[in-house]
Amino acid sequence: MRLFKLGFACVLMFLLIVSCSQQPKDFVYTTDSAQALDHFTRGLAELDMLQLNNARTLLDQALEADPKFAMAHFYRAQTATTGDDFRNHLALAMQYKDGATEPEQLAIMQMQANSEDNTAEARIYLEKLVQLLPESRRAHYLMGIFYFGQQEWANAEREFFKITELDPKFAPVYNMLAYAYSNQMKYPEAIDALKTYASLRPDDPNPYDSMGEIYLHSGNYENSIKAYETSLEKDPNFNASHAGLGHNYCFTKKFDKALENYRAFLTNARSVADTNVYFFWSATAYVHQDKLDKAIKTLREQIEFAMARDQIANAGGVHQQLALIYIQRGDYKKALAEAAVERELAKNPKLQKAASEGLIRAVDAVEARVYASQGKMDEAVERLEKFRLSAEASGNEVNMLNYHGLAGLTYLAGGDIDKALEHFAMANPQNMYQQYYHAMALEKADRNEEARSLFKKVAHWNRNNMVYAMVRDDAMMRM
């Protein structure tokens, strides 16, 4: 194996620092280059602080020193700004994994499984990783992030809290722990975790950015704005905090200020991802204002931008957003047209399996709802069944939650309130678009008190996205 050897009894202090930091109970990174390990270690620290551009540069330098450094490719994939960039580094991590240690191989294989939309297999690899390295903060971190992605908040909280016991000074875990708390509505605990994070990273903008988001989740706009402003005092180009301010201003209907802050992504753009975020949040601000023509124009510009850079999956997702806007308008012909384009994009051989299948499920979702609205329930149920089979095959519980939400939307559109309510009861509790229509179904069933309670939850969710923008104002009027 190409394990980095300490050599000369750590005569060089530089080698002592970068090598002895690899504890035997944690990952040992496989490289025969001290220079590569140095760049990698510093790049990983930048990634921990969510400084993706800095991390990308350092990891590229690590790979220049050792092109076969599997875990450098693994983390470099996580900083990718395009689908091709991600796929290339994941493929290289897989190519060189056989020369790495078993824990490194398991980490790489779980990422590959996730990229193939095989969540069940990814879970197995991660569980084995934690068994192999029960005292590894990195192993528990990967496991916790997996649980977080599956919306298993209590399990994620357990993994992240375990890390605080293993290494109380591992700053990034307090950030993830805060979000695990927040998703369980444990807002005071979340803020306490972030205060610890800030004490460990006093010059880092991200602890304050995260505080801004947690305060936003709780509806405390004043403290949210203050926290985001503190973040930007530490780094005026920290775009995430500009986004957070934009969300506050959307929710408080100061849309000019929202758009001004979203424009920072374009002003400070260091990657195509930054520009894509600018388009998305700007379009979302227009949806909040019910200026759907402006939202559509912005999304068309984003598609042109993405396609010019061969960002197939991104463009497909934008067609999905357009389809949902057209459904909102009742323009089913145009919604189906957007879905048809998305289906063609999903066939592109450059796409990872997970991305392709995700786009196809999104198309089935649009078509199921449109056909149900047109009274074509046989066709609607056929699309619904295709979605279910794909969701089940992925082993991803979130996909199954979203299947039930889609079934609720479909049966509601088709007028079968009982079936709609049956499925909505099993829908994604984090998807306020689905929950809004769940409340509508409850209202149609004369379960008005339950409906008002759910409308209130939707109205006060305070987590911005485009479909939430479609329903928030109406939920506020109905609660």
N, C-alpha and C positions, 0 to 999 in steps of 0.2 A: 504493500500500500504506500501511497505517496504522502505519508504523514510528515508534516513539518517537524524536523528534528532540531532539538535545542542547540546542541553542538557547543564545544569548547566551554562547557559548564557555565553558559550564559555570560561569557566574558564581555560581550557587547551589551551594554545596558538596553539598547534598543531591542535586541532580540529577547532579552529577559522580559521586557514589558509585554511585547506582543505575543510571546509564546506561553509564558507562565500564566497568562490570563485565561488560558483554556483549561478549565478545571476538569479533572478526570471524571467527575460525576455529571459533567455537561458535555455538549458537543465537542469533539476534537475535529478540527477542520483539515481536510486532506489537501495539502499542497506542499511542494518541496521548495517553495520560494518565500524567503523572509519578506521580500518586498511585496509580494502578492498578499501575504497575510497582513502586513501593515495596512495596505490600502483597503483590504477587505474589512478589517476590524474598524477602521475609521468610517468606512462606508456604511457598515451596519449600525454604527452609532448615529450617523446622520439619518438613516432610515428609521431608527427608533424615535427620532425627534420629528419625523414626518417631513424632513427636508429632502424631498425626493430628488430634486435636481442635483444637490450636492452629493447625495448617495450614489446617484447614477454615474456621476463623474468619477468618483473614487472606485466604484466597482468596475468601471471600464478600465481604470488603471490597474486594478488587481488582475483583470483578465489579460491585459497586455503583458504583464509579468508572468502569468501562468494561464494560457488559454484553456487548459484542461481542468481548471479549478471548478469542480461541479457545484459546490455551494455558492460560489460567486455568481455562477450563472443562475442558480435558484433565486437568489435575492435580486440579481439584476433584472430578472423577469418581473419582479414585483414593482420595479420602478419604470416599467415600460410605458411608453406613451401611445403606442399603436399596437394593434393586434399582431402584426407581423413581428414586431420587436419582442413581444411577449412569447410568441410561438418559437422564435429562433432560439431564445435563451433557454426556454424550457426544454426544447429538443436537445440542446447541447448539455444541459444538466443531466438529462436521461442518458445521453451518449456516454458521458464520462462517469456516471454514478458507480459503475462496477469497480472502479478504482478507489472508491470512497468507503468510509465506515458504514456499518449497518444503520445507525441512526440517521446519517446523512441520506442514505438510500431511501429510508422510510419517509423522510421529509419530502424528498423529491417526488417519490411515487404518489404520495397523497395529493401533491399539486397536479400531477399528471392525471390522476383519477378525477379530480374536481374539474379539470379542463375538458374531460370527456363526459361530463355530466353524470359521473358515477359517484355520488355522494356516499353510498353505502360502503364502497371499497375504500374511499378516503378515510372514513371513520375507522375502519379496521387497521389501516396503516398507522393512524395517529394513536389509537389505543395501544398498539404494540410499541410504539415509540415511547409513550409514557411509562409502559411497563419496563422497558429497557433502561430508561433514564428517569427514575422516579423522583430524583432530586434536581432535575434539570429545569431551570427557569425557561429556557427556550422551548423545551418539549411541552411543558404545561402551557406556554404562551400559544404555541401552534394549536394545541388541543382546545384552549379557551376561545381562540378566534374561530375555530371550526364550530363550536357550540353556539357562539354568538351569531354566526351566519345562518345557523339552523333555528334561530330564535329560542334556543334552550337557555334562557337567561339565568336560571338558577345554577345550571351546570357551568355556564361561563363564569358566573360569579365565584363559584367554588374553585375553578382552576386559577383564576386571576388572584383570588385571595391566598391560595396556596403559594403563589410566587412571592407575595408580600412577606410571607413567613420564611421562604427560602432565601430571599435577597431583598430586604426592606429598602434598599437603595436603587432597585431597578425601576427607574422612573416611568418608562412607558406603560407599565402594567397598571398604574394608578389611573391613567387615562382610560384604558379599556374597562377597568373595574367601574369607573364612574358611569360609563355608558351602559354597562350591565345593570347597575343600580337604576339608572334613569328609565330604562325600558321596563322596570318593575315599579315605576313611580316612586322610587326611594330617593327623592331629590335631595334631602339634607345629607344623606350618606354619600351621594354622588359629589356634592360640593366639597365635603370633607376630604374625599379621595383626591379631588383636584387641588385642594390646598396643599396636601402632601406633595403632589406632583410639582406644584409651583415652588415649593420649598427646596426640592431637589434640582429644579431647573429654573432658577430665578431670572435668567436672562432669555429664556425661551418663550416665544409668543404663544406656543400651542396650549400650555395649561390655561391661559386666560381665554384663548379662543374656545376651548372646551367648556370653560365656565360660562362663557357667553351662550353656548348652545344649550347647556343644561338649564340655565335661567330662562332661555327662550322656551324650552320644552314645558317648563312650569308656568309659563305665562307672565313671568316677571320681566317685562320688556325694559324697564329702566335699568335694572342691574345687568341685563344682557348687553345692552348697548355700552354701558360703562366697561364691562369686561372685554368686549370686542375692541373698544377704543384703547384699552390698556395693551392688548395684544399688538395693535398697530403702532403704538408708541415704541414697542420693542422692535418691530419690523414692519415698516410702512408698506412693504410689498407682500405681506403675508395674505395671499388672496382669500384663503378660507375665512378670514375675519371680515373681509369686504363682503363676502357672500352672506355671512351671518348678519351683518348690518342690513344688507338688502332684504333678508327675510323678515327682520324686525319691521322694516319700513313697509314691506308688503302687508304684513298683518295689521299695521296701524294706518294703512292706506296713504302712506306718503310715497307714492309711486315714483315720482321724479328722483327722490333720494335713493330709492331702491335701485333704479336703473343706473344711476350714477355709480353706485357701489359695484354693481355687477359689471359695469364697463371696466373696472380695474383689472378684471381677468384678461381683457384685450390689451389694455395699456401695459400690463406687467407680463404679458404672455412669454413664457420660456419654452413652451411646447405646444403641439397641436391640441393636447388635452385641455390646456388653459383656454384656447379659443373655443373649443366645443362647449366648455362649461359656460362661457360668456353667452353663447347662443341659447343654451338651454334655460339659464336663469332669466335672461331677458324675455324669452318667449313665455316663461312661467309668470313673470310680472304682468305681461299683457293679458294672460288668461285670468289672473286675479281681477283685472279691470274689466273683464268681459270684452276686451278688444281682440276678438278672435282673428280678425283679418290681419292685424299686425303680428299676432303670434304665428299665424300660418306663414306669413312672409319671412319672418325670422327663421322659422324651421326650414323653409325652402333654401334659404341662404346656407344654413348649416349642412343640409344634404349636399349642396354644391361644393362646399368646403371639404366635407368628408370624402366624397367620391373622387375629388381631384387628388386626394392623398391616399386613395385605395383603402379607406377605412369602411369596409363593407358592413361589418357588424354595427358600427355606429350609425351609418346611414339607415340600415334596417330599423334600428330602434327609433329613429326620428320619423320614419314612415308610420311606425306604430303610434307615436304620439299624435301625428296628423290624423290618423284613422279615428282615434278617440275624440279628438276635437270635432271631427265631422259627425260622429255618433252624437256628441253633445248637441250639435246643431240639428240633428235629425236628417242629415244629408247622407243617407245610407249608400247611395251610388258611389259617392266620392270615398266614403270609408272603405268600401269593398275594393275600389281602385287602388288605394294606398296599401291595403292588405295584399293585393295581387303583386304589387311591386316588391313588397317585403318578402313574399314567398319566393320570388325569383332570386332575390339577393341571398336567401338562405341556402340556395343550391350552389353557391360559389365554393369551389374546392379549396380555396384559401382559408375558409373558416374552420375553427376548431369545432369538434362535434358538439360541445356544450353550447357554443354560440349559435350554431346552425339550428339545433333542436329548440333552443330558447326562442329564436325568431319564428320558427314554425308553430310553436305553441301560441305565441302572440297572435299569429295570423288566425289560427283556429279560434282563439278567443274573440277576435273581432267578428269573424264570420258567424260564430254561434249566436252572438248578441244581435247582429243585423238580421239574420234569418228568422230568429225568434220574433223580433220586432215586426217583421214582414208576414208573420203567420206561417212561416215554413218550418214547423217544429221538427219534422223528420230530419231535414238538413241540419238544423241547429243541434239536435241531439247527436247526430253523427259527428259533428265537429267537437262537441263536448266530450264524446267518448274517445276521440283521438287525443285530446288534451289529457284526459285521465290516464290513458295507457302510457303516454310519454312521461307524465309526472311520476307515475308508479315506477317505471323503469329506471328513472334517475336515482331513486332512493332518497330524494331530497324532500324532507317533510314540508318545507316551505312551498314547494311546487304543489304538493297535495292540498295544503291550506288554500292556495290560490285556485286550485281546481274547484274546491267547494264554493269559493267566492264567485267564480265564473258561472258555476251551475246556478247559484242564487240569482245572479244577474240575468242569466238566460231564461230561467223559468219565470222570473218577474216580468221580463219583457214579453214573454209568451202568455202572461196572465194567470199562471198557476202559482198562486200565492203560497199555498201549503208546501209545495215542493221547494219553492224559493226559500221559505223560512227554514225548512229542514236543512238545506245546504248552508245557508248563511250562519246557522248555529255552529257550523264546523269550519267557517271561513277564517282567513288570516286576521287576527285581532290587531295587527299592525297596519293593515291596509284600510285607511279611512275612506277611500273611494268606495270600496266594497261595503264598509260598515254604514256609510251614508245610505246606500240603497237597501241595506238590511233594515235600517230605520224606516225607510219608505214602505217596505213590505209590511213591517209591523203596523204602520199607520193604516195601510189598506186592510189589515186584518182587525182593525179597531182595537189594537193593543196600544192605545195612545200614550199611556204613561211610560211604557217601555220604549216606545219610539222617541219620546221627548228626551229621555235619559241618554239614549244612544246619539241623538242629534247633538246633545250637549257635549258628549265625549268627542264627537267629530269636530265640533266648532272650536274646542279648546285643545286640540291635539298639538298645534304649533310646531309641526315638523313639515317643512315646506317641500312640495313637489308639484308637478304639473297637474296630475289628476286630483290632488287635494285642492288645488286652486279652483278646480271646476265645481266643487261642492261646498266649500267652507262657508261662503256667505249665505247660501240657502239654509245650511244647517243652523247657522246662528239665528236666522229668522224663525226656524221651526222649533228650537229647543224650549 
